[in-house]
Amino acid sequence: MTERTLFERRFSCRSFADTPLDRDAVTPLLEAARWAPSGGNLQPWRFVVVRGRARRLQLARAAYGQGFLAQAPVVIAVCAVPEESARIYGERGRELYCLQDTAAAAENLLLAAVETGLGCCWVGAFDEAGVARVLGLAAGCRPVALLAFGHPAEREPPRSRRPLDEVVLWLD
């Protein structure tokens, strides 16, 4: 049996053990995010680490009742700063590049979590204004993803992916 890759081991964990994560466990994840690629190396992102239960409950409510956000010991909000990209790339930077950049940083966070044995889940369904209020974000800082982290209290479920020939178009 071949060992599965990091990518194959990643799954959306929605059940976490009641074990806190300290700064030493979270900092390497943030370092991985910081090294994500970004247009013009502008790094138009901010990471808000939420450890307090009360605020995690507020985030769960702002995420349309996704209670596992409150259960996870850490939620990291990945935020874009569109004007930092717009400074060089104009409207395309404001509307697209900053989102691509923050998505790359979010994926680095998830893969770093898997590498260290943590469970994680990317949440994109939330009320942006509500999340911004809960986090006290400055104007111009846009929440793009909420990432839940913790020690998994569930086993990786069986998963599948569509065959390559359904998702890839080869051109000469």
Buried (B, 14 or more C-beta within 10 A) or exposed (E): EEEEEEEEEBBBBBBBBEEEBEEEBBEEBBEBBBEBEBBBEBBBBBBBBBBEEEBBBBBBBBBEEBEBBBBBBBBBBBBBBBBBBBBEBEEEBBEBBBBBBBBBBBBBBBBBBBBEEBBBBBBEEBBEEBBBEBBEBEEEBBBBBBBBBBBBBEEBEEEEEEEEEEEEEEEE
